[in-house]
Amino acid sequence: MRGSQRRRVRQRRRALLGFVAGVSATALLAGGGSAWALWTASTQGTSTARTNAVTVAVAAHGLDASYTNEHSTFVHTGSFTVTNTSGTSGTVGATVSGGGSLAAGLPIRIWPASTGPCTAPPPPGATSGRWDSAAAPAVTGVAPAAAVTYCVRTEISVDTRNAISTPTGAMATHPVITASLTTAGWSAKTATVAVTQSTQGIYPLAGSGWLPHGVARWFTVRAGASPSVCLDVKGGRNDPGTPLLAFSCGPVSNQAFELVPVATGNDYLVTLRPANALQTRAAVDPVTQQQLTAAAALGGATGAEPAAQRWYVQRVPGNRWSFVSALDGRCLTLPGTSTEDPTHTGPCTGSNVALELRREPVTFAASAQEVTVSWGIAPGNAVIFNLQTRPAGAHEWSNQVTNTGPGARTFTFSTAGFSPGTHELRISDFGGGTIYGDMTMTVDGSGRATAGSGFG
C-alpha cells in the first residue's frame, strides 16, 4: 500500500473513534444523572454515583409495665426513641403490634415528645390504639444522627378492667415496636424492639347471678387460708368508725354482713352491711386510707354510697372471692389468725385476699298453726329485730314478733286467723329497714302454713 493510502486509512480510523467517543459522551449527558455509563474501550473509564446507606435504630425506655387492681397502676407512661443512623434525612414513623387478649385490652396513646412532654396529657395530635395494633405519628425531615422520642401512655379505666382479667389472675404479652425511616428513592428501613406488658391479681369480676336472689344474702366473710377466722366489727359495737378486724368465728351479728348490690342487676359491685350496725358499711378509713372501719352509711340510698364503701367482687380460684375497693383498687385482707389489730386493704396479689363466703340461711318450720323462722346469727344485746307479715300484694306490714338481744335469731308466731293464700314475710330492724326479705308462705283454710320462697 502506498504511503498516501496508509495516511488516508489512519485518518478515517481517527475520525471514526472520535465519532464513537462523542456519541457515548452525548448519551451520558442526555441520561441526566444516570448512576453509571459504559464507555468504549478507547475511553478506558467507569463512573459510579454513590449514596450513603439508609439505616435506623430504635430503643425503648420504661415501657415494660405490670398492672394490678390498684388504680395507681392503671396509668403507665414510657417512651421509645427512633434514631436516623444513616447519612441522609428522612421521615420517621413507628407501628406497634402484639397478640393475645391482654394486648387487645390495653389502650395506648402515642405522640412525639416534641409536641408535648411525656408527663403531660396527650396532645390533640396523639394517635390512639392498643398494644395489639397502633401507629405513631410520622415526623418528617429527620436529619442524619437525629433522634425522635415518642411518648406512649397506657391508661385503663376501672370500668374496663375486666377486659384484662384472667381466671389465673396473671398474664403477659410482648408487643413489638417497629420503627421505620423512609428517604427519597430508597425503600423504608426498619428496626424493632420488644416490650413486656403483664397483669397480677386481676381476676374476673363475679358474673351476674353469683349472688343469690330471692333468699338471704347475709354472709360470714372468712380467711381463705383459715376459715375459722372471720371479718368482725370490733367488740360488737354499732357506732360509726368502729374498726373491723380478723377474729375467731362465732354465731354473732357483728360477723354477719349483707352483700347489697349497688345497682339492680349489677351483682359484682356491692356494699357490706354488718348486722349489728345496720346504719354502717364496711369502708376504707378516710384517714389511714388502708384500715377498715364500719363507716356511717352515706348517700342515703343504695347506689349513692361513696367509693370508700363500695367493693368489686372478684372470683378467685378455689371457690374463693376477693373484695376490691372502688376507692383505690386495693383488696380487703384477712390474716389467718385472730387479732385485735384493725384489718386493712393491701395489694390484690397477696395470699390474704382470697376469702371464703358462707351464707347465713333463714329456715322455716311449721307445726299445726305455729311457725318458727330462724336465722344463723345472734344479734348483739341492744339490737331489736321484728318479724313482719302481710298478705301478698298488700301495702302494710304487721308485726308478729319483736326480739331483742341474742334470742332474736328465732321468731315463733301463730298463723291462726290468717287469711288463706300467700303471705309475705320479712325481718326488719328497729328503723323499719329490711334485714331479710323476699320470703313467702302459704296458709290454708285451717291456718296451717307451708314454706314458699326465700328460705334456705
C-alpha positions as CSV (number, residue, x, y, z in Angstrom):
1,M,0.0,0.0,0.0
2,R,1.3,3.4,-0.9
3,G,2.1,6.0,1.7
4,S,-0.7,8.2,0.7
5,Q,-3.2,5.4,1.0
6,R,-2.0,4.4,4.5
7,R,-2.4,8.0,5.6
8,R,-6.0,8.2,4.4
9,V,-6.8,4.9,6.3
10,R,-5.3,6.2,9.5
11,Q,-7.3,9.5,9.1
12,R,-10.6,7.5,8.7
13,R,-9.9,5.4,11.8
14,R,-9.2,8.5,13.9
15,A,-12.4,10.1,12.7
16,L,-14.4,7.0,13.5
17,L,-13.0,6.8,17.0
18,G,-13.8,10.4,17.6
19,F,-17.4,9.9,16.5
20,V,-17.9,6.9,18.8
21,A,-16.5,8.8,21.8
22,G,-18.7,11.8,21.0
23,V,-21.8,9.6,20.8
24,S,-21.0,8.0,24.1
25,A,-20.5,11.3,25.9
26,T,-23.7,12.7,24.5
27,A,-25.6,9.6,25.7
28,L,-24.2,10.1,29.2
29,L,-25.2,13.8,29.3
30,A,-28.6,13.0,27.9
31,G,-29.1,10.5,30.7
32,G,-29.3,13.3,33.2
33,G,-27.8,11.7,36.4
34,S,-27.7,8.0,35.4
35,A,-25.9,6.0,38.1
36,W,-23.3,4.7,35.6
37,A,-22.3,4.8,31.9
38,L,-20.4,2.3,29.7
39,W,-17.7,3.8,27.6
40,T,-15.9,2.4,24.5
41,A,-12.7,0.6,25.1
42,S,-10.8,3.6,23.8
43,T,-12.1,5.8,26.7
44,Q,-10.7,3.4,29.3
45,G,-13.1,4.6,32.3
46,T,-16.2,3.8,34.5
47,S,-18.2,6.4,36.7
48,T,-20.3,5.3,39.7
49,A,-22.7,7.7,41.7
50,R,-22.7,6.7,45.4
51,T,-25.3,7.4,48.2
52,N,-24.9,6.8,51.9
53,A,-26.6,3.6,53.3
54,V,-30.0,4.2,54.9
55,T,-30.3,2.7,58.5
56,V,-32.4,3.3,61.5
57,A,-32.3,2.3,65.2
58,V,-35.0,2.1,68.0
59,A,-34.7,1.8,71.8
60,A,-37.5,1.6,74.5
61,H,-37.4,3.5,77.8
62,G,-39.5,2.4,80.7
63,L,-42.2,0.8,78.6
64,D,-42.3,-2.5,80.5
65,A,-45.3,-2.4,82.9
66,S,-47.2,-4.6,85.3
67,Y,-50.8,-3.8,86.1
68,T,-52.7,-4.8,89.3
69,N,-56.1,-3.7,90.5
70,E,-54.6,-0.7,92.2
71,H,-55.7,2.4,90.4
72,S,-52.2,3.9,90.6
73,T,-51.0,1.2,88.2
74,F,-53.8,1.9,85.7
75,V,-51.8,4.7,84.0
76,H,-48.3,4.0,82.8
77,T,-46.1,6.2,80.6
78,G,-42.9,5.3,78.9
79,S,-41.2,6.2,75.6
80,F,-39.1,4.9,72.7
81,T,-36.5,6.7,70.6
82,V,-36.0,6.3,66.8
83,T,-32.6,7.4,65.6
84,N,-31.7,8.2,62.0
85,T,-28.3,6.4,61.8
86,S,-27.9,7.0,58.1
87,G,-26.3,9.8,56.2
88,T,-29.4,11.3,54.7
89,S,-32.5,13.0,56.0
90,G,-35.8,11.1,56.0
91,T,-39.3,10.5,57.6
92,V,-39.5,8.6,60.8
93,G,-42.5,6.5,61.9
94,A,-43.4,3.5,64.0
95,T,-46.1,0.8,64.5
96,V,-47.0,-1.4,67.4
97,S,-48.2,-4.9,67.1
98,G,-48.9,-7.6,69.7
99,G,-51.0,-10.7,70.2
100,G,-53.4,-12.1,72.8
101,S,-56.3,-10.7,74.8
102,L,-54.0,-8.6,77.1
103,A,-52.5,-6.7,74.2
104,A,-56.0,-6.1,72.8
105,G,-57.3,-4.9,76.1
106,L,-54.6,-2.3,76.8
107,P,-55.4,1.1,75.2
108,I,-52.5,3.4,74.3
109,R,-51.8,6.9,73.1
110,I,-48.6,7.8,71.2
111,W,-47.2,11.2,70.4
112,P,-43.8,12.8,69.6
113,A,-42.3,14.3,72.7
114,S,-41.6,17.4,70.6
115,T,-45.3,18.2,70.6
116,G,-45.8,17.6,74.4
117,P,-43.8,16.2,77.2
118,C,-44.4,12.6,78.3
119,T,-45.5,13.8,81.8
120,A,-48.3,15.9,80.3
121,P,-51.7,14.8,79.0
122,P,-51.6,13.5,75.4
123,P,-51.8,16.5,72.9
124,P,-54.5,16.7,70.2
125,G,-52.3,15.1,67.6
126,A,-51.6,11.9,69.6
127,T,-52.7,8.7,67.9
128,S,-54.9,6.1,69.7
129,G,-54.7,2.3,69.5
130,R,-54.0,-0.7,71.6
131,W,-50.9,-2.7,72.3
132,D,-52.1,-5.2,69.6
133,S,-52.2,-2.5,66.9
134,A,-51.2,1.1,66.8
135,A,-49.3,3.6,64.7
136,A,-47.2,6.6,65.8
137,P,-47.5,10.0,64.1
138,A,-44.8,10.4,61.3
139,V,-42.1,13.0,61.7
140,T,-40.6,14.4,58.5
141,G,-37.2,16.0,57.9
142,V,-35.2,14.0,60.5
143,A,-31.6,14.8,59.8
144,P,-28.7,12.3,59.9
145,A,-27.8,11.3,63.5
146,A,-31.0,13.0,64.8
147,A,-33.5,11.2,67.0
148,V,-37.2,11.3,67.6
149,T,-38.6,10.4,71.0
150,Y,-42.2,9.1,71.2
151,C,-44.3,9.1,74.4
152,V,-46.5,6.1,75.0
153,R,-49.3,6.1,77.6
154,T,-51.3,3.1,78.6
155,E,-54.5,4.1,80.5
156,I,-57.0,1.6,81.8
157,S,-60.4,2.7,83.2
158,V,-61.8,1.0,86.2
159,D,-65.0,0.1,84.2
160,T,-63.0,-1.8,81.6
161,R,-60.5,-3.6,83.9
162,N,-62.4,-6.8,83.4
163,A,-61.1,-6.9,79.8
164,I,-57.7,-7.7,81.1
165,S,-58.7,-10.2,83.7
166,T,-58.0,-13.9,83.6
167,P,-59.0,-16.9,85.8
168,T,-55.4,-17.3,86.9
169,G,-55.1,-13.6,87.8
170,A,-52.0,-13.1,85.7
171,M,-50.9,-12.9,82.1
172,A,-48.3,-11.3,79.9
173,T,-47.8,-10.1,76.3
174,H,-44.7,-9.0,74.4
175,P,-45.7,-6.4,71.8
176,V,-43.1,-5.3,69.2
177,I,-42.4,-1.7,68.2
178,T,-41.3,-1.4,64.6
179,A,-39.5,1.9,63.7
180,S,-39.1,3.0,60.1
181,L,-37.0,5.5,58.2
182,T,-38.1,6.5,54.6
183,T,-35.9,8.5,52.3
184,A,-36.4,9.7,48.7
185,G,-35.6,7.0,46.2
186,W,-35.0,4.3,48.8
187,S,-37.3,1.7,50.3
188,A,-38.1,2.1,54.0
189,K,-35.7,0.7,56.5
190,T,-36.9,-0.7,59.8
191,A,-35.7,-1.7,63.3
192,T,-37.6,-3.4,66.1
193,V,-37.7,-3.6,69.9
194,A,-40.0,-5.7,72.1
195,V,-41.5,-4.7,75.4
196,T,-43.4,-6.6,78.1
197,Q,-46.9,-5.8,79.5
198,S,-48.3,-8.0,82.3
199,T,-51.0,-8.3,84.9
200,Q,-51.1,-9.6,88.5
201,G,-54.1,-10.3,90.8
202,I,-56.7,-9.2,88.2
203,Y,-59.4,-11.9,88.3
204,P,-62.7,-11.8,86.5
205,L,-65.5,-9.9,88.3
206,A,-68.2,-12.1,89.7
207,G,-70.8,-12.7,87.0
208,S,-74.4,-11.9,87.1
209,G,-76.3,-14.3,89.3
210,W,-73.4,-15.3,91.6
211,L,-75.2,-13.6,94.4
212,P,-78.4,-15.5,95.4
213,H,-81.7,-13.8,94.7
214,G,-84.9,-14.5,96.5
215,V,-83.0,-15.8,99.5
216,A,-81.0,-14.3,102.3
217,R,-77.8,-12.6,101.3
218,W,-76.1,-12.5,104.6
219,F,-72.6,-14.0,104.8
220,T,-69.7,-14.5,107.1
221,V,-66.5,-13.4,105.4
222,R,-63.7,-15.8,106.3
223,A,-60.0,-16.0,105.7
224,G,-59.5,-18.4,102.8
225,A,-56.4,-20.0,104.4
226,S,-58.1,-20.3,107.8
227,P,-61.9,-20.3,107.6
228,S,-62.2,-20.2,111.4
229,V,-61.2,-16.5,111.3
230,C,-63.9,-14.0,110.3
231,L,-64.3,-10.4,109.4
232,D,-65.5,-8.8,112.7
233,V,-66.8,-5.5,113.8
234,K,-64.7,-5.0,116.9
235,G,-66.5,-5.6,120.2
236,G,-69.9,-5.8,118.5
237,R,-70.1,-2.0,118.7
238,N,-72.5,-0.2,116.4
239,D,-71.1,3.3,116.4
240,P,-69.6,4.6,113.1
241,G,-65.8,4.4,113.0
242,T,-65.5,1.1,114.8
243,P,-62.6,-0.8,113.4
244,L,-63.0,-4.1,111.6
245,L,-60.7,-6.9,112.4
246,A,-60.0,-10.6,112.0
247,F,-61.4,-12.6,114.8
248,S,-62.4,-16.2,115.7
249,C,-65.7,-17.0,114.0
250,G,-68.9,-17.4,116.1
251,P,-72.7,-17.1,115.6
252,V,-72.7,-13.3,116.3
253,S,-74.2,-10.5,114.4
254,N,-71.0,-8.4,114.2
255,Q,-69.6,-11.1,111.9
256,A,-72.6,-11.3,109.6
257,F,-72.5,-9.0,106.5
258,E,-75.3,-8.4,104.0
259,L,-73.9,-8.1,100.5
260,V,-76.1,-5.4,98.9
261,P,-75.7,-4.8,95.2
262,V,-75.1,-1.1,94.4
263,A,-77.4,-1.3,91.4
264,T,-80.0,-3.7,90.3
265,G,-78.6,-6.4,88.0
266,N,-75.0,-5.4,89.0
267,D,-74.0,-8.1,91.5
268,Y,-70.2,-7.6,91.2
269,L,-70.3,-4.1,92.9
270,V,-71.6,-4.3,96.5
271,T,-71.6,-2.8,99.9
272,L,-71.1,-4.8,103.1
273,R,-73.7,-4.1,105.8
274,P,-72.9,-5.5,109.3
275,A,-75.9,-7.0,111.0
276,N,-75.0,-5.5,114.4
277,A,-74.7,-1.9,113.0
278,L,-77.2,-1.6,110.2
279,Q,-76.6,2.1,109.7
280,T,-73.0,1.5,108.8
281,R,-71.0,-0.1,105.9
282,A,-67.6,-1.7,105.8
283,A,-65.4,1.0,104.4
284,V,-61.8,2.1,103.9
285,D,-60.9,4.6,106.7
286,P,-60.6,8.1,105.2
287,V,-57.6,9.0,107.4
288,T,-55.3,6.0,107.1
289,Q,-56.6,5.1,103.5
290,Q,-56.0,1.5,104.4
291,Q,-57.6,0.4,107.7
292,L,-61.2,-0.8,107.6
293,T,-64.0,0.6,109.7
294,A,-67.7,0.3,110.0
295,A,-68.4,3.8,108.5
296,A,-71.7,5.6,108.6
297,A,-73.7,4.8,105.5
298,L,-73.6,7.9,103.4
299,G,-75.6,8.9,100.4
300,G,-79.0,7.9,101.8
301,A,-79.9,5.3,99.1
302,T,-78.3,2.3,97.5
303,G,-76.2,3.4,94.6
304,A,-75.2,6.7,96.2
305,E,-72.5,5.3,98.6
306,P,-69.0,6.8,98.3
307,A,-66.3,4.8,96.7
308,A,-64.8,4.0,100.1
309,Q,-67.9,1.9,100.9
310,R,-68.1,0.1,97.6
311,W,-66.4,-3.2,96.7
312,Y,-65.8,-5.0,93.4
313,V,-66.2,-8.8,93.9
314,Q,-63.6,-10.9,92.0
315,R,-63.9,-14.7,91.5
316,V,-60.7,-16.3,92.7
317,P,-59.7,-20.0,92.1
318,G,-60.7,-22.5,94.7
319,N,-64.2,-21.1,95.1
320,R,-62.8,-18.0,96.8
321,W,-63.6,-14.4,96.4
322,S,-61.8,-11.1,96.8
323,F,-63.2,-7.7,97.5
324,V,-61.5,-4.8,95.6
325,S,-62.0,-1.3,97.0
326,A,-63.7,1.0,94.5
327,L,-61.7,3.8,96.2
328,D,-58.2,2.8,95.2
329,G,-58.2,-0.8,93.8
330,R,-56.6,-2.4,96.9
331,C,-58.1,-5.6,98.3
332,L,-59.7,-6.4,101.7
333,T,-57.2,-8.7,103.6
334,L,-57.9,-11.2,106.4
335,P,-54.9,-12.8,108.1
336,G,-55.2,-16.4,109.1
337,T,-55.0,-15.7,112.8
338,S,-57.3,-13.8,115.2
339,T,-56.0,-10.4,116.2
340,E,-57.2,-7.2,117.9
341,D,-55.4,-5.1,115.3
342,P,-57.6,-3.5,112.6
343,T,-57.6,-5.2,109.3
344,H,-56.7,-3.3,106.2
345,T,-56.5,-3.3,102.5
346,G,-53.5,-4.5,100.6
347,P,-52.2,-5.5,97.1
348,C,-54.6,-7.9,95.4
349,T,-51.6,-10.2,94.8
350,G,-51.3,-11.3,98.5
351,S,-52.3,-14.6,100.0
352,N,-54.7,-13.0,102.5
353,V,-57.1,-11.6,99.8
354,A,-58.7,-14.9,98.8
355,L,-61.7,-15.1,101.1
356,E,-64.4,-17.7,101.7
357,L,-68.1,-16.6,101.9
358,R,-70.6,-18.7,103.9
359,R,-74.2,-17.7,103.5
360,E,-76.3,-17.5,106.7
361,P,-79.6,-19.0,105.8
362,V,-83.1,-18.4,107.1
363,T,-85.1,-21.5,107.9
364,F,-88.8,-22.2,108.1
365,A,-90.6,-24.7,110.3
366,A,-94.3,-25.2,110.9
367,S,-96.4,-27.3,113.3
368,A,-100.2,-27.1,113.3
369,Q,-100.8,-23.3,113.4
370,E,-97.4,-22.3,114.7
371,V,-94.5,-21.1,112.5
372,T,-90.8,-20.7,113.5
373,V,-88.4,-18.7,111.4
374,S,-84.7,-18.8,112.4
375,W,-81.5,-17.3,111.1
376,G,-78.0,-18.3,111.8
377,I,-76.7,-15.2,113.6
378,A,-77.1,-13.9,117.2
379,P,-77.6,-10.1,117.3
380,G,-76.0,-8.0,120.0
381,N,-77.7,-7.3,123.2
382,A,-79.0,-3.9,122.1
383,V,-80.3,-4.9,118.7
384,I,-84.1,-5.1,118.1
385,F,-85.5,-7.1,115.2
386,N,-89.1,-7.6,114.1
387,L,-90.6,-10.4,112.1
388,Q,-93.4,-8.9,109.9
389,T,-96.0,-10.4,107.6
390,R,-98.6,-9.1,105.1
391,P,-100.9,-10.7,102.6
392,A,-99.3,-10.9,99.1
393,G,-99.9,-7.6,97.3
394,A,-100.9,-5.7,100.5
395,H,-99.1,-2.5,101.4
396,E,-99.0,-2.5,105.2
397,W,-96.7,-4.8,107.3
398,S,-97.9,-6.3,110.6
399,N,-95.5,-7.1,113.4
400,Q,-95.8,-10.7,114.5
401,V,-92.7,-11.0,116.8
402,T,-90.2,-8.5,118.3
403,N,-87.0,-9.9,119.6
404,T,-84.2,-8.2,121.4
405,G,-80.6,-9.4,122.1
406,P,-79.1,-12.9,121.4
407,G,-82.6,-14.6,121.3
408,A,-83.5,-12.5,118.2
409,R,-82.3,-15.3,116.0
410,T,-85.6,-17.3,116.3
411,F,-89.1,-15.9,115.7
412,T,-92.2,-18.0,116.6
413,F,-95.7,-16.9,115.9
414,S,-99.2,-18.3,115.3
415,T,-100.9,-18.3,111.9
416,A,-104.4,-18.8,113.5
417,G,-106.7,-16.2,111.9
418,F,-104.5,-15.7,108.8
419,S,-106.5,-15.4,105.6
420,P,-106.0,-18.3,103.2
421,G,-103.5,-17.7,100.5
422,T,-99.9,-16.4,100.1
423,H,-98.3,-14.2,102.7
424,E,-95.0,-12.3,102.5
425,L,-92.5,-12.3,105.4
426,R,-89.6,-10.1,106.3
427,I,-87.3,-9.5,109.2
428,S,-86.7,-5.8,109.8
429,D,-84.6,-3.7,112.1
430,F,-85.8,-1.2,114.6
431,G,-85.9,1.6,112.0
432,G,-88.1,-0.5,109.6
433,G,-85.2,-1.4,107.3
434,T,-85.4,-4.9,105.8
435,I,-82.8,-7.4,107.1
436,Y,-84.2,-10.4,105.3
437,G,-86.8,-10.1,102.7
438,D,-88.4,-11.8,99.7
439,M,-89.8,-14.7,101.9
440,T,-93.3,-16.2,101.4
441,M,-95.5,-18.8,102.9
442,T,-98.9,-20.3,102.0
443,V,-101.7,-20.6,104.6
444,D,-104.6,-23.0,104.0
445,G,-108.1,-22.7,105.3
446,S,-107.3,-24.3,108.6
447,G,-104.5,-21.8,109.4
448,R,-101.7,-24.3,108.6
449,A,-98.7,-22.8,106.8
450,T,-96.1,-24.2,104.4
451,A,-92.9,-22.5,103.3
452,G,-92.8,-20.7,100.0
453,S,-89.8,-18.9,98.5
454,G,-86.8,-17.1,100.1
455,F,-85.9,-19.7,102.7
456,G,-82.7,-21.8,102.8
